Amino acid sequence: MEGERIAIIRDRLRAESDPERAKAAQAYMRSSIPSLGVRVPVVRRMVLATARELPFGSPEELRDDVLTLWREATWREERYAAIDLTSLKSVAGDLEMLPLYEEIIRTGAWWDFVDGVSERICTLLQHHRNILTPLLRSWAVDEDFWIRRAAITAQLKAKAATDLELFAAVLDPNLRDKEFFIRKAIGWSLREYAKTDAQWVRNYVESKRAALSPLSLREALKNLA
């Protein structure tokens, strides 16, 4: 079965290719990796269908396929497929997935890839707070701004389980950063948490108003009266 699953995914992706949509997608993503023009939900459905037809024998087997798809990708959708494989329940909360996620963030170095694993990192945090908390604090001051973005967005889906001390700790060092993708991530994460605790976000924004960029401020308060 080794290699068969990957071959099937690649064949299915090519069968769904749309050259016209591919041109638009590549221009939108400003990508050096060509696109097949397959919509993200379609990629996800075919990847999960393939995993059901050819189940993984172990988490190690899954990680091998993810890394092969990621590292050998010649189309952007192959990298999406690699990320989609990491959504399988067999590796949810598996700490051994962390180096793989970090590789995706550092080598992918674009928002769609980075944000594609943010929910996985959130799940790891819920399962392994003693390890992920100090790690995310260190990521928040990493030289690689994509790693910093991942630290900022790591609790997007946490809602009431958000660690507010950690949340503030990853935001604070980045408030004055001039990078668009950092400013956007700060505003996005605050806007999302406002759905759970609007007053905390108001208080945080008021206390940090002098440091927050206009973009971050605008995004954070977008849905607050």
C-alpha positions in Angstrom: 0.0 0.0 0.0 3.1 2.2 0.4 2.8 5.0 -2.1 -0.6 3.9 -3.4 -2.6 6.3 -1.3 -0.5 9.3 -2.5 -0.7 8.2 -6.1 -4.5 8.0 -5.8 -4.7 11.5 -4.2 -2.5 13.0 -7.0 -4.5 11.3 -9.7 -7.8 12.5 -8.2 -6.5 16.1 -7.9 -5.4 16.1 -11.6 -8.8 14.7 -12.7 -10.5 17.7 -11.0 -8.1 20.3 -12.4 -9.6 23.5 -13.9 -7.0 25.5 -15.9 -9.0 28.7 -15.9 -9.6 28.6 -12.2 -6.0 27.7 -11.7 -4.8 30.9 -13.3 -7.0 33.0 -11.0 -6.0 31.0 -7.9 -2.3 31.3 -8.6 -2.7 35.1 -9.2 -4.7 35.5 -6.0 -2.3 33.5 -3.9 0.7 35.1 -5.5 2.2 31.6 -5.5 5.4 30.3 -7.1 3.8 26.9 -6.9 1.4 26.3 -9.7 -2.3 25.5 -9.0 -4.5 22.9 -10.4 -7.6 25.0 -9.8 -9.3 22.5 -7.5 -11.5 24.1 -4.8 -10.4 23.6 -1.2 -13.5 21.7 -0.1 -13.1 19.4 -3.1 -9.5 18.7 -2.1 -10.6 17.9 1.4 -13.4 15.6 0.3 -11.2 13.5 -2.0 -8.4 13.3 0.6 -10.8 12.1 3.3 -12.5 9.7 0.9 -9.1 8.2 0.0 -8.2 7.8 3.7 -11.4 5.9 4.3 -10.8 3.6 1.3 -7.2 3.0 2.3 -7.0 3.4 6.1 -3.7 4.2 7.7 -2.1 1.4 9.7 -0.4 3.7 12.2 0.2 7.4 12.9 3.7 6.9 11.6 2.3 5.8 8.3 0.1 8.9 8.1 3.0 11.2 9.0 5.1 9.6 6.2 2.4 10.3 3.6 1.9 13.8 4.8 5.6 14.6 4.6 5.9 13.0 1.1 2.9 14.9 -0.2 4.2 18.1 1.3 7.9 17.8 0.3 7.3 16.5 -3.2 4.4 18.7 -4.1 4.5 20.2 -7.5 1.0 21.7 -7.2 -0.4 23.8 -4.4 -3.4 21.5 -3.9 -1.0 18.6 -3.1 0.1 20.7 -0.1 -3.5 21.3 0.9 -4.0 17.6 0.7 -1.1 17.0 3.0 -2.6 19.4 5.5 -6.0 17.7 5.2 -4.6 14.4 6.1 -3.5 15.8 9.5 -7.2 16.3 10.3 -7.7 12.6 10.9 -8.8 11.6 14.4 -6.0 9.1 14.7 -3.5 11.9 15.1 -5.6 14.5 16.9 -3.6 15.6 20.0 -0.6 13.6 18.9 2.4 15.5 20.1 4.6 13.8 17.5 2.8 15.8 14.9 4.3 19.0 16.2 7.6 18.9 14.2 5.5 18.3 11.1 3.3 21.3 11.7 6.4 23.4 12.3 7.9 22.3 9.0 4.7 23.2 7.2 4.7 26.7 8.7 8.4 27.4 8.1 8.7 25.9 4.6 5.1 26.8 3.5 5.7 30.5 4.5 2.3 31.7 3.3 -1.0 32.4 5.1 -3.1 29.6 3.7 -0.6 26.9 4.8 0.1 28.5 8.2 -3.5 29.0 9.0 -4.3 25.5 7.7 -2.5 24.0 10.8 -3.6 26.5 13.4 -6.5 24.4 14.5 -4.2 21.4 14.9 -1.9 23.4 17.1 -4.9 24.5 19.1 -5.8 20.9 19.7 -2.3 20.1 20.8 -2.4 22.9 23.3 -5.6 21.5 24.8 -3.9 18.1 25.2 -0.4 19.2 26.2 -0.5 22.6 27.8 2.7 22.0 29.8 4.6 21.6 26.6 2.7 23.9 24.1 2.4 26.9 26.4 6.1 27.6 26.7 6.6 26.6 23.1 4.0 29.2 21.9 5.6 31.8 24.1 8.9 31.2 22.3 7.2 31.1 18.9 5.8 34.6 19.6 9.2 36.1 19.5 10.7 33.9 16.8 12.6 35.6 13.9 10.2 33.9 11.4 7.0 36.0 11.3 5.0 33.0 10.1 5.9 31.2 13.3 4.8 34.3 15.2 1.6 34.3 13.3 1.0 30.7 14.2 1.5 31.5 17.9 -1.0 34.4 17.6 -3.7 32.3 15.8 -3.1 29.1 17.9 -6.2 29.7 20.0 -8.6 30.9 17.4 -11.0 27.9 18.0 -10.4 27.6 21.7 -13.4 29.8 22.7 -14.0 29.5 26.5 -10.9 27.2 26.8 -8.7 30.1 25.7 -5.7 30.6 28.0 -5.9 34.4 28.4 -2.5 34.7 30.0 -0.9 32.9 27.1 -3.1 34.9 24.6 -1.8 38.2 25.9 1.7 36.8 26.1 1.8 36.0 22.3 0.1 39.2 21.4 2.1 41.7 23.4 5.5 41.3 21.7 3.9 41.7 18.3 1.7 44.7 18.7 4.1 47.1 17.1 5.2 44.8 14.3 4.9 46.4 10.9 4.3 43.1 9.0 0.8 43.0 7.5 0.2 39.3 8.2 1.1 39.8 11.9 -1.2 42.9 12.2 -4.0 41.0 10.5 -3.6 38.0 12.8 -3.7 40.1 15.9 -6.9 41.8 14.8 -8.4 38.5 13.7 -7.6 36.6 16.9 -9.1 39.4 19.0 -12.2 39.7 16.9 -12.7 35.9 17.2 -12.2 35.9 20.9 -14.7 38.8 21.3 -17.4 36.3 20.3 -16.6 34.5 23.6 -15.7 37.5 25.9 -16.3 40.9 24.4 -15.4 42.7 27.6 -12.0 41.1 27.8 -11.2 42.2 24.3 -12.5 45.7 25.0 -10.3 45.9 28.1 -7.3 44.6 26.2 -7.7 46.9 23.3 -8.1 49.9 25.6 -5.0 49.0 27.5 -2.9 48.5 24.4 -4.5 51.1 22.1 -1.2 53.1 21.8 0.6 50.1 20.5 -2.0 48.5 18.3 -1.8 49.3 14.6 -4.9 50.8 13.0 -5.5 47.5 11.1 -5.3 45.4 14.2 -7.6 47.8 16.1 -10.1 48.0 13.3 -10.3 44.2 13.0 -10.5 43.6 16.7 -13.4 46.0 17.2 -15.2 45.1 13.9 -18.2 43.4 15.6 -18.2 45.3 18.9 -20.6 48.2 19.4 
